[in-house]
Amino acid sequence: MMVGQLTGRKSLRDVVDSMGAQYLRLYHLGSAKPSRSNLARINENKPNELYEQMCGKLLGQATHLAPGH
């Protein structure tokens, strides 16, 4: 789900399609193309605090790298 968030994807189908386009990279990472149902199931079980913490860390890095923006 982080991949979808960071790349600006708007739907699970869009996330699956974009990850499918990068199949060779996923293969080398030891992963496979996810399905929409798997992503939906995973998303249901993740606590929202995980995304809050990740967003906070990314925002901190971004403000450090580009303080004027």
mmCIF file of the N, C-alpha and C atoms, coordinates in Angstrom:
data_MODEL
# 
_entry.id   MODEL 
# 
loop_
_atom_site.group_PDB 
_atom_site.id 
_atom_site.type_symbol 
_atom_site.label_atom_id 
_atom_site.label_alt_id 
_atom_site.label_comp_id 
_atom_site.label_asym_id 
_atom_site.label_entity_id 
_atom_site.label_seq_id 
_atom_site.pdbx_PDB_ins_code 
_atom_site.Cartn_x 
_atom_site.Cartn_y 
_atom_site.Cartn_z 
_atom_site.occupancy 
_atom_site.B_iso_or_equiv 
_atom_site.pdbx_formal_charge 
_atom_site.auth_seq_id 
_atom_site.auth_comp_id 
_atom_site.auth_asym_id 
_atom_site.auth_atom_id 
_atom_site.pdbx_PDB_model_num 
ATOM 1   N N  . MET A 1 1  ? 0.816  -1.191  0.000   1.00 0.00 ? 1  MET A N  1 
ATOM 2   C CA . MET A 1 1  ? 0.000  0.000   0.000   1.00 0.00 ? 1  MET A CA 1 
ATOM 3   C C  . MET A 1 1  ? 0.864  1.261   0.000   1.00 0.00 ? 1  MET A C  1 
ATOM 4   N N  . MET A 1 2  ? 2.037  1.153   0.604   1.00 0.00 ? 2  MET A N  1 
ATOM 5   C CA . MET A 1 2  ? 2.945  2.303   0.593   1.00 0.00 ? 2  MET A CA 1 
ATOM 6   C C  . MET A 1 2  ? 3.369  2.639   -0.835  1.00 0.00 ? 2  MET A C  1 
ATOM 7   N N  . VAL A 1 3  ? 3.579  1.624   -1.644  1.00 0.00 ? 3  VAL A N  1 
ATOM 8   C CA . VAL A 1 3  ? 3.954  1.862   -3.044  1.00 0.00 ? 3  VAL A CA 1 
ATOM 9   C C  . VAL A 1 3  ? 2.862  2.670   -3.727  1.00 0.00 ? 3  VAL A C  1 
ATOM 10  N N  . GLY A 1 4  ? 1.641  2.295   -3.511  1.00 0.00 ? 4  GLY A N  1 
ATOM 11  C CA . GLY A 1 4  ? 0.526  3.023   -4.114  1.00 0.00 ? 4  GLY A CA 1 
ATOM 12  C C  . GLY A 1 4  ? 0.434  4.447   -3.625  1.00 0.00 ? 4  GLY A C  1 
ATOM 13  N N  . GLN A 1 5  ? 0.664  4.651   -2.340  1.00 0.00 ? 5  GLN A N  1 
ATOM 14  C CA . GLN A 1 5  ? 0.600  5.990   -1.777  1.00 0.00 ? 5  GLN A CA 1 
ATOM 15  C C  . GLN A 1 5  ? 1.729  6.867   -2.311  1.00 0.00 ? 5  GLN A C  1 
ATOM 16  N N  . LEU A 1 6  ? 2.936  6.325   -2.313  1.00 0.00 ? 6  LEU A N  1 
ATOM 17  C CA . LEU A 1 6  ? 4.091  7.115   -2.734  1.00 0.00 ? 6  LEU A CA 1 
ATOM 18  C C  . LEU A 1 6  ? 4.107  7.407   -4.225  1.00 0.00 ? 6  LEU A C  1 
ATOM 19  N N  . THR A 1 7  ? 3.493  6.547   -5.016  1.00 0.00 ? 7  THR A N  1 
ATOM 20  C CA . THR A 1 7  ? 3.466  6.770   -6.460  1.00 0.00 ? 7  THR A CA 1 
ATOM 21  C C  . THR A 1 7  ? 2.185  7.461   -6.930  1.00 0.00 ? 7  THR A C  1 
ATOM 22  N N  . GLY A 1 8  ? 1.310  7.817   -5.999  1.00 0.00 ? 8  GLY A N  1 
ATOM 23  C CA . GLY A 1 8  ? 0.116  8.584   -6.342  1.00 0.00 ? 8  GLY A CA 1 
ATOM 24  C C  . GLY A 1 8  ? -0.968 7.783   -7.026  1.00 0.00 ? 8  GLY A C  1 
ATOM 25  N N  . ARG A 1 9  ? -1.052 6.504   -6.751  1.00 0.00 ? 9  ARG A N  1 
ATOM 26  C CA . ARG A 1 9  ? -2.087 5.669   -7.368  1.00 0.00 ? 9  ARG A CA 1 
ATOM 27  C C  . ARG A 1 9  ? -3.433 5.960   -6.718  1.00 0.00 ? 9  ARG A C  1 
ATOM 28  N N  . LYS A 1 10 ? -4.495 5.810   -7.505  1.00 0.00 ? 10 LYS A N  1 
ATOM 29  C CA . LYS A 1 10 ? -5.819 6.193   -7.028  1.00 0.00 ? 10 LYS A CA 1 
ATOM 30  C C  . LYS A 1 10 ? -6.731 5.029   -6.676  1.00 0.00 ? 10 LYS A C  1 
ATOM 31  N N  . SER A 1 11 ? -6.347 3.809   -7.046  1.00 0.00 ? 11 SER A N  1 
ATOM 32  C CA . SER A 1 11 ? -7.204 2.666   -6.752  1.00 0.00 ? 11 SER A CA 1 
ATOM 33  C C  . SER A 1 11 ? -6.352 1.405   -6.622  1.00 0.00 ? 11 SER A C  1 
ATOM 34  N N  . LEU A 1 12 ? -6.957 0.363   -6.076  1.00 0.00 ? 12 LEU A N  1 
ATOM 35  C CA . LEU A 1 12 ? -6.249 -0.906  -5.959  1.00 0.00 ? 12 LEU A CA 1 
ATOM 36  C C  . LEU A 1 12 ? -5.895 -1.463  -7.334  1.00 0.00 ? 12 LEU A C  1 
ATOM 37  N N  . ARG A 1 13 ? -6.789 -1.292  -8.283  1.00 0.00 ? 13 ARG A N  1 
ATOM 38  C CA . ARG A 1 13 ? -6.518 -1.764  -9.644  1.00 0.00 ? 13 ARG A CA 1 
ATOM 39  C C  . ARG A 1 13 ? -5.301 -1.035  -10.214 1.00 0.00 ? 13 ARG A C  1 
ATOM 40  N N  . ASP A 1 14 ? -5.222 0.257   -9.965  1.00 0.00 ? 14 ASP A N  1 
ATOM 41  C CA . ASP A 1 14 ? -4.089 1.044   -10.436 1.00 0.00 ? 14 ASP A CA 1 
ATOM 42  C C  . ASP A 1 14 ? -2.784 0.578   -9.779  1.00 0.00 ? 14 ASP A C  1 
ATOM 43  N N  . VAL A 1 15 ? -2.826 0.266   -8.486  1.00 0.00 ? 15 VAL A N  1 
ATOM 44  C CA . VAL A 1 15 ? -1.644 -0.233  -7.782  1.00 0.00 ? 15 VAL A CA 1 
ATOM 45  C C  . VAL A 1 15 ? -1.205 -1.572  -8.368  1.00 0.00 ? 15 VAL A C  1 
ATOM 46  N N  . VAL A 1 16 ? -2.158 -2.479  -8.569  1.00 0.00 ? 16 VAL A N  1 
ATOM 47  C CA . VAL A 1 16 ? -1.844 -3.800  -9.119  1.00 0.00 ? 16 VAL A CA 1 
ATOM 48  C C  . VAL A 1 16 ? -1.269 -3.675  -10.533 1.00 0.00 ? 16 VAL A C  1 
ATOM 49  N N  . ASP A 1 17 ? -1.852 -2.815  -11.341 1.00 0.00 ? 17 ASP A N  1 
ATOM 50  C CA . ASP A 1 17 ? -1.353 -2.639  -12.706 1.00 0.00 ? 17 ASP A CA 1 
ATOM 51  C C  . ASP A 1 17 ? 0.065  -2.072  -12.717 1.00 0.00 ? 17 ASP A C  1 
ATOM 52  N N  . SER A 1 18 ? 0.318  -1.089  -11.868 1.00 0.00 ? 18 SER A N  1 
ATOM 53  C CA . SER A 1 18 ? 1.656  -0.489  -11.864 1.00 0.00 ? 18 SER A CA 1 
ATOM 54  C C  . SER A 1 18 ? 2.693  -1.465  -11.324 1.00 0.00 ? 18 SER A C  1 
ATOM 55  N N  . MET A 1 19 ? 2.325  -2.269  -10.338 1.00 0.00 ? 19 MET A N  1 
ATOM 56  C CA . MET A 1 19 ? 3.262  -3.260  -9.822  1.00 0.00 ? 19 MET A CA 1 
ATOM 57  C C  . MET A 1 19 ? 3.474  -4.378  -10.841 1.00 0.00 ? 19 MET A C  1 
ATOM 58  N N  . GLY A 1 20 ? 2.450  -4.708  -11.592 1.00 0.00 ? 20 GLY A N  1 
ATOM 59  C CA . GLY A 1 20 ? 2.581  -5.719  -12.644 1.00 0.00 ? 20 GLY A CA 1 
ATOM 60  C C  . GLY A 1 20 ? 3.524  -5.272  -13.746 1.00 0.00 ? 20 GLY A C  1 
ATOM 61  N N  . ALA A 1 21 ? 3.550  -3.960  -13.995 1.00 0.00 ? 21 ALA A N  1 
ATOM 62  C CA . ALA A 1 21 ? 4.456  -3.431  -15.012 1.00 0.00 ? 21 ALA A CA 1 
ATOM 63  C C  . ALA A 1 21 ? 5.910  -3.538  -14.570 1.00 0.00 ? 21 ALA A C  1 
ATOM 64  N N  . GLN A 1 22 ? 6.123  -3.673  -13.278 1.00 0.00 ? 22 GLN A N  1 
ATOM 65  C CA . GLN A 1 22 ? 7.475  -3.799  -12.725 1.00 0.00 ? 22 GLN A CA 1 
ATOM 66  C C  . GLN A 1 22 ? 7.754  -5.241  -12.295 1.00 0.00 ? 22 GLN A C  1 
ATOM 67  N N  . TYR A 1 23 ? 7.212  -6.193  -13.032 1.00 0.00 ? 23 TYR A N  1 
ATOM 68  C CA . TYR A 1 23 ? 7.286  -7.603  -12.639 1.00 0.00 ? 23 TYR A CA 1 
ATOM 69  C C  . TYR A 1 23 ? 8.719  -8.083  -12.417 1.00 0.00 ? 23 TYR A C  1 
ATOM 70  N N  . LEU A 1 24 ? 9.637  -7.696  -13.291 1.00 0.00 ? 24 LEU A N  1 
ATOM 71  C CA . LEU A 1 24 ? 11.027 -8.171  -13.155 1.00 0.00 ? 24 LEU A CA 1 
ATOM 72  C C  . LEU A 1 24 ? 11.666 -7.667  -11.868 1.00 0.00 ? 24 LEU A C  1 
ATOM 73  N N  . ARG A 1 25 ? 11.361 -6.455  -11.495 1.00 0.00 ? 25 ARG A N  1 
ATOM 74  C CA . ARG A 1 25 ? 11.889 -5.932  -10.224 1.00 0.00 ? 25 ARG A CA 1 
ATOM 75  C C  . ARG A 1 25 ? 11.280 -6.664  -9.045  1.00 0.00 ? 25 ARG A C  1 
ATOM 76  N N  . LEU A 1 26 ? 9.993  -6.942  -9.117  1.00 0.00 ? 26 LEU A N  1 
ATOM 77  C CA . LEU A 1 26 ? 9.344  -7.697  -8.032  1.00 0.00 ? 26 LEU A CA 1 
ATOM 78  C C  . LEU A 1 26 ? 9.959  -9.088  -7.916  1.00 0.00 ? 26 LEU A C  1 
ATOM 79  N N  . TYR A 1 27 ? 10.234 -9.694  -9.049  1.00 0.00 ? 27 TYR A N  1 
ATOM 80  C CA . TYR A 1 27 ? 10.827 -11.030 -9.060  1.00 0.00 ? 27 TYR A CA 1 
ATOM 81  C C  . TYR A 1 27 ? 12.173 -11.026 -8.339  1.00 0.00 ? 27 TYR A C  1 
ATOM 82  N N  . HIS A 1 28 ? 12.985 -10.028 -8.621  1.00 0.00 ? 28 HIS A N  1 
ATOM 83  C CA . HIS A 1 28 ? 14.308 -9.952  -7.992  1.00 0.00 ? 28 HIS A CA 1 
ATOM 84  C C  . HIS A 1 28 ? 14.215 -9.633  -6.504  1.00 0.00 ? 28 HIS A C  1 
ATOM 85  N N  . LEU A 1 29 ? 13.105 -9.046  -6.078  1.00 0.00 ? 29 LEU A N  1 
ATOM 86  C CA . LEU A 1 29 ? 12.897 -8.787  -4.651  1.00 0.00 ? 29 LEU A CA 1 
ATOM 87  C C  . LEU A 1 29 ? 12.296 -9.994  -3.944  1.00 0.00 ? 29 LEU A C  1 
ATOM 88  N N  . GLY A 1 30 ? 12.005 -11.041 -4.714  1.00 0.00 ? 30 GLY A N  1 
ATOM 89  C CA . GLY A 1 30 ? 11.412 -12.241 -4.133  1.00 0.00 ? 30 GLY A CA 1 
ATOM 90  C C  . GLY A 1 30 ? 9.917  -12.128 -3.942  1.00 0.00 ? 30 GLY A C  1 
ATOM 91  N N  . SER A 1 31 ? 9.282  -11.285 -4.714  1.00 0.00 ? 31 SER A N  1 
ATOM 92  C CA . SER A 1 31 ? 7.847  -11.065 -4.596  1.00 0.00 ? 31 SER A CA 1 
ATOM 93  C C  . SER A 1 31 ? 7.167  -11.401 -5.918  1.00 0.00 ? 31 SER A C  1 
ATOM 94  N N  . ALA A 1 32 ? 5.875  -11.389 -5.891  1.00 0.00 ? 32 ALA A N  1 
ATOM 95  C CA . ALA A 1 32 ? 5.081  -11.627 -7.097  1.00 0.00 ? 32 ALA A CA 1 
ATOM 96  C C  . ALA A 1 32 ? 4.048  -10.511 -7.220  1.00 0.00 ? 32 ALA A C  1 
ATOM 97  N N  . LYS A 1 33 ? 3.423  -10.425 -8.376  1.00 0.00 ? 33 LYS A N  1 
ATOM 98  C CA . LYS A 1 33 ? 2.389  -9.422  -8.584  1.00 0.00 ? 33 LYS A CA 1 
ATOM 99  C C  . LYS A 1 33 ? 1.216  -9.713  -7.643  1.00 0.00 ? 33 LYS A C  1 
ATOM 100 N N  . PRO A 1 34 ? 0.835  -8.732  -6.823  1.00 0.00 ? 34 PRO A N  1 
ATOM 101 C CA . PRO A 1 34 ? -0.287 -8.960  -5.904  1.00 0.00 ? 34 PRO A CA 1 
ATOM 102 C C  . PRO A 1 34 ? -1.620 -8.861  -6.637  1.00 0.00 ? 34 PRO A C  1 
ATOM 103 N N  . SER A 1 35 ? -2.630 -9.436  -6.042  1.00 0.00 ? 35 SER A N  1 
ATOM 104 C CA . SER A 1 35 ? -3.980 -9.308  -6.602  1.00 0.00 ? 35 SER A CA 1 
ATOM 105 C C  . SER A 1 35 ? -4.728 -8.223  -5.821  1.00 0.00 ? 35 SER A C  1 
ATOM 106 N N  . ARG A 1 36 ? -5.787 -7.714  -6.425  1.00 0.00 ? 36 ARG A N  1 
ATOM 107 C CA . ARG A 1 36 ? -6.591 -6.691  -5.736  1.00 0.00 ? 36 ARG A CA 1 
ATOM 108 C C  . ARG A 1 36 ? -7.173 -7.228  -4.449  1.00 0.00 ? 36 ARG A C  1 
ATOM 109 N N  . SER A 1 37 ? -7.626 -8.476  -4.458  1.00 0.00 ? 37 SER A N  1 
ATOM 110 C CA . SER A 1 37 ? -8.236 -9.031  -3.251  1.00 0.00 ? 37 SER A CA 1 
ATOM 111 C C  . SER A 1 37 ? -7.207 -9.173  -2.127  1.00 0.00 ? 37 SER A C  1 
ATOM 112 N N  . ASN A 1 38 ? -5.977 -9.559  -2.481  1.00 0.00 ? 38 ASN A N  1 
ATOM 113 C CA . ASN A 1 38 ? -4.938 -9.648  -1.454  1.00 0.00 ? 38 ASN A CA 1 
ATOM 114 C C  . ASN A 1 38 ? -4.611 -8.271  -0.881  1.00 0.00 ? 38 ASN A C  1 
ATOM 115 N N  . LEU A 1 39 ? -4.501 -7.269  -1.738  1.00 0.00 ? 39 LEU A N  1 
ATOM 116 C CA . LEU A 1 39 ? -4.224 -5.925  -1.249  1.00 0.00 ? 39 LEU A CA 1 
ATOM 117 C C  . LEU A 1 39 ? -5.357 -5.408  -0.365  1.00 0.00 ? 39 LEU A C  1 
ATOM 118 N N  . ALA A 1 40 ? -6.588 -5.687  -0.748  1.00 0.00 ? 40 ALA A N  1 
ATOM 119 C CA . ALA A 1 40 ? -7.729 -5.252  0.065   1.00 0.00 ? 40 ALA A CA 1 
ATOM 120 C C  . ALA A 1 40 ? -7.704 -5.936  1.429   1.00 0.00 ? 40 ALA A C  1 
ATOM 121 N N  . ARG A 1 41 ? -7.406 -7.222  1.448   1.00 0.00 ? 41 ARG A N  1 
ATOM 122 C CA . ARG A 1 41 ? -7.332 -7.962  2.709   1.00 0.00 ? 41 ARG A CA 1 
ATOM 123 C C  . ARG A 1 41 ? -6.214 -7.433  3.606   1.00 0.00 ? 41 ARG A C  1 
ATOM 124 N N  . ILE A 1 42 ? -5.076 -7.179  3.009   1.00 0.00 ? 42 ILE A N  1 
ATOM 125 C CA . ILE A 1 42 ? -3.945 -6.638  3.769   1.00 0.00 ? 42 ILE A CA 1 
ATOM 126 C C  . ILE A 1 42 ? -4.298 -5.261  4.321   1.00 0.00 ? 42 ILE A C  1 
ATOM 127 N N  . ASN A 1 43 ? -4.939 -4.445  3.514   1.00 0.00 ? 43 ASN A N  1 
ATOM 128 C CA . ASN A 1 43 ? -5.294 -3.090  3.924   1.00 0.00 ? 43 ASN A CA 1 
ATOM 129 C C  . ASN A 1 43 ? -6.283 -3.091  5.085   1.00 0.00 ? 43 ASN A C  1 
ATOM 130 N N  . GLU A 1 44 ? -7.177 -4.060  5.131   1.00 0.00 ? 44 GLU A N  1 
ATOM 131 C CA . GLU A 1 44 ? -8.144 -4.146  6.228   1.00 0.00 ? 44 GLU A CA 1 
ATOM 132 C C  . GLU A 1 44 ? -7.468 -4.388  7.570   1.00 0.00 ? 44 GLU A C  1 
ATOM 133 N N  . ASN A 1 45 ? -6.370 -5.141  7.556   1.00 0.00 ? 45 ASN A N  1 
ATOM 134 C CA . ASN A 1 45 ? -5.742 -5.563  8.797   1.00 0.00 ? 45 ASN A CA 1 
ATOM 135 C C  . ASN A 1 45 ? -4.633 -4.644  9.287   1.00 0.00 ? 45 ASN A C  1 
ATOM 136 N N  . LYS A 1 46 ? -4.253 -3.651  8.506   1.00 0.00 ? 46 LYS A N  1 
ATOM 137 C CA . LYS A 1 46 ? -3.184 -2.736  8.917   1.00 0.00 ? 46 LYS A CA 1 
ATOM 138 C C  . LYS A 1 46 ? -3.759 -1.620  9.779   1.00 0.00 ? 46 LYS A C  1 
ATOM 139 N N  . PRO A 1 47 ? -3.115 -1.339  10.911  1.00 0.00 ? 47 PRO A N  1 
ATOM 140 C CA . PRO A 1 47 ? -3.596 -0.227  11.739  1.00 0.00 ? 47 PRO A CA 1 
ATOM 141 C C  . PRO A 1 47 ? -3.259 1.115   11.087  1.00 0.00 ? 47 PRO A C  1 
ATOM 142 N N  . ASN A 1 48 ? -4.135 2.079   11.254  1.00 0.00 ? 48 ASN A N  1 
ATOM 143 C CA . ASN A 1 48 ? -3.901 3.380   10.630  1.00 0.00 ? 48 ASN A CA 1 
ATOM 144 C C  . ASN A 1 48 ? -2.699 4.091   11.245  1.00 0.00 ? 48 ASN A C  1 
ATOM 145 N N  . GLU A 1 49 ? -2.288 3.714   12.449  1.00 0.00 ? 49 GLU A N  1 
ATOM 146 C CA . GLU A 1 49 ? -1.110 4.323   13.066  1.00 0.00 ? 49 GLU A CA 1 
ATOM 147 C C  . GLU A 1 49 ? 0.147  4.069   12.241  1.00 0.00 ? 49 GLU A C  1 
ATOM 148 N N  . LEU A 1 50 ? 0.198  2.928   11.579  1.00 0.00 ? 50 LEU A N  1 
ATOM 149 C CA . LEU A 1 50 ? 1.334  2.607   10.723  1.00 0.00 ? 50 LEU A CA 1 
ATOM 150 C C  . LEU A 1 50 ? 1.508  3.669   9.638   1.00 0.00 ? 50 LEU A C  1 
ATOM 151 N N  . TYR A 1 51 ? 0.412  4.037   8.996   1.00 0.00 ? 51 TYR A N  1 
ATOM 152 C CA . TYR A 1 51 ? 0.469  5.028   7.930   1.00 0.00 ? 51 TYR A CA 1 
ATOM 153 C C  . TYR A 1 51 ? 0.735  6.426   8.481   1.00 0.00 ? 51 TYR A C  1 
ATOM 154 N N  . GLU A 1 52 ? 0.208  6.719   9.678   1.00 0.00 ? 52 GLU A N  1 
ATOM 155 C CA . GLU A 1 52 ? 0.473  8.013   10.299  1.00 0.00 ? 52 GLU A CA 1 
ATOM 156 C C  . GLU A 1 52 ? 1.959  8.172   10.603  1.00 0.00 ? 52 GLU A C  1 
ATOM 157 N N  . GLN A 1 53 ? 2.569  7.137   11.141  1.00 0.00 ? 53 GLN A N  1 
ATOM 158 C CA . GLN A 1 53 ? 3.994  7.189   11.465  1.00 0.00 ? 53 GLN A CA 1 
ATOM 159 C C  . GLN A 1 53 ? 4.842  7.316   10.206  1.00 0.00 ? 53 GLN A C  1 
ATOM 160 N N  . MET A 1 54 ? 4.507  6.549   9.193   1.00 0.00 ? 54 MET A N  1 
ATOM 161 C CA . MET A 1 54 ? 5.262  6.606   7.944   1.00 0.00 ? 54 MET A CA 1 
ATOM 162 C C  . MET A 1 54 ? 5.144  7.988   7.301   1.00 0.00 ? 54 MET A C  1 
ATOM 163 N N  . CYS A 1 55 ? 3.954  8.542   7.301   1.00 0.00 ? 55 CYS A N  1 
ATOM 164 C CA . CYS A 1 55 ? 3.749  9.869   6.724   1.00 0.00 ? 55 CYS A CA 1 
ATOM 165 C C  . CYS A 1 55 ? 4.548  10.913  7.506   1.00 0.00 ? 55 CYS A C  1 
ATOM 166 N N  . GLY A 1 56 ? 4.560  10.793  8.824   1.00 0.00 ? 56 GLY A N  1 
ATOM 167 C CA . GLY A 1 56 ? 5.334  11.722  9.649   1.00 0.00 ? 56 GLY A CA 1 
ATOM 168 C C  . GLY A 1 56 ? 6.818  11.658  9.340   1.00 0.00 ? 56 GLY A C  1 
ATOM 169 N N  . LYS A 1 57 ? 7.348  10.461  9.173   1.00 0.00 ? 57 LYS A N  1 
ATOM 170 C CA . LYS A 1 57 ? 8.766  10.307  8.841   1.00 0.00 ? 57 LYS A CA 1 
ATOM 171 C C  . LYS A 1 57 ? 9.081  10.884  7.468   1.00 0.00 ? 57 LYS A C  1 
ATOM 172 N N  . LEU A 1 58 ? 8.232  10.601  6.495   1.00 0.00 ? 58 LEU A N  1 
ATOM 173 C CA . LEU A 1 58 ? 8.450  11.126  5.146   1.00 0.00 ? 58 LEU A CA 1 
ATOM 174 C C  . LEU A 1 58 ? 8.346  12.643  5.121   1.00 0.00 ? 58 LEU A C  1 
ATOM 175 N N  . LEU A 1 59 ? 7.406  13.190  5.867   1.00 0.00 ? 59 LEU A N  1 
ATOM 176 C CA . LEU A 1 59 ? 7.251  14.644  5.923   1.00 0.00 ? 59 LEU A CA 1 
ATOM 177 C C  . LEU A 1 59 ? 8.476  15.286  6.557   1.00 0.00 ? 59 LEU A C  1 
ATOM 178 N N  . GLY A 1 60 ? 8.996  14.662  7.611   1.00 0.00 ? 60 GLY A N  1 
ATOM 179 C CA . GLY A 1 60 ? 10.207 15.181  8.243   1.00 0.00 ? 60 GLY A CA 1 
ATOM 180 C C  . GLY A 1 60 ? 11.388 15.184  7.290   1.00 0.00 ? 60 GLY A C  1 
ATOM 181 N N  . GLN A 1 61 ? 11.544 14.117  6.531   1.00 0.00 ? 61 GLN A N  1 
ATOM 182 C CA . GLN A 1 61 ? 12.638 14.056  5.559   1.00 0.00 ? 61 GLN A CA 1 
ATOM 183 C C  . GLN A 1 61 ? 12.450 15.086  4.452   1.00 0.00 ? 61 GLN A C  1 
ATOM 184 N N  . ALA A 1 62 ? 11.221 15.229  3.990   1.00 0.00 ? 62 ALA A N  1 
ATOM 185 C CA . ALA A 1 62 ? 10.951 16.176  2.904   1.00 0.00 ? 62 ALA A CA 1 
ATOM 186 C C  . ALA A 1 62 ? 11.198 17.615  3.352   1.00 0.00 ? 62 ALA A C  1 
ATOM 187 N N  . THR A 1 63 ? 10.792 17.973  4.556   1.00 0.00 ? 63 THR A N  1 
ATOM 188 C CA . THR A 1 63 ? 11.006 19.343  5.025   1.00 0.00 ? 63 THR A CA 1 
ATOM 189 C C  . THR A 1 63 ? 12.493 19.591  5.284   1.00 0.00 ? 63 THR A C  1 
ATOM 190 N N  . HIS A 1 64 ? 13.225 18.572  5.634   1.00 0.00 ? 64 HIS A N  1 
ATOM 191 C CA . HIS A 1 64 ? 14.665 18.722  5.818   1.00 0.00 ? 64 HIS A CA 1 
ATOM 192 C C  . HIS A 1 64 ? 15.365 18.921  4.468   1.00 0.00 ? 64 HIS A C  1 
ATOM 193 N N  . LEU A 1 65 ? 14.938 18.190  3.455   1.00 0.00 ? 65 LEU A N  1 
ATOM 194 C CA . LEU A 1 65 ? 15.579 18.265  2.135   1.00 0.00 ? 65 LEU A CA 1 
ATOM 195 C C  . LEU A 1 65 ? 15.171 19.520  1.363   1.00 0.00 ? 65 LEU A C  1 
ATOM 196 N N  . ALA A 1 66 ? 13.937 19.945  1.547   1.00 0.00 ? 66 ALA A N  1 
ATOM 197 C CA . ALA A 1 66 ? 13.431 21.112  0.810   1.00 0.00 ? 66 ALA A CA 1 
ATOM 198 C C  . ALA A 1 66 ? 12.665 22.021  1.778   1.00 0.00 ? 66 ALA A C  1 
ATOM 199 N N  . PRO A 1 67 ? 13.368 22.759  2.639   1.00 0.00 ? 67 PRO A N  1 
ATOM 200 C CA . PRO A 1 67 ? 12.687 23.542  3.681   1.00 0.00 ? 67 PRO A CA 1 
ATOM 201 C C  . PRO A 1 67 ? 11.799 24.660  3.158   1.00 0.00 ? 67 PRO A C  1 
ATOM 202 N N  . GLY A 1 68 ? 12.038 25.148  1.964   1.00 0.00 ? 68 GLY A N  1 
ATOM 203 C CA . GLY A 1 68 ? 11.234 26.242  1.430   1.00 0.00 ? 68 GLY A CA 1 
ATOM 204 C C  . GLY A 1 68 ? 9.940  25.810  0.763   1.00 0.00 ? 68 GLY A C  1 
ATOM 205 N N  . HIS A 1 69 ? 9.686  24.508  0.696   1.00 0.00 ? 69 HIS A N  1 
ATOM 206 C CA . HIS A 1 69 ? 8.512  24.037  -0.039  1.00 0.00 ? 69 HIS A CA 1 
ATOM 207 C C  . HIS A 1 69 ? 7.506  23.429  0.890   1.00 0.00 ? 69 HIS A C  1 
# 
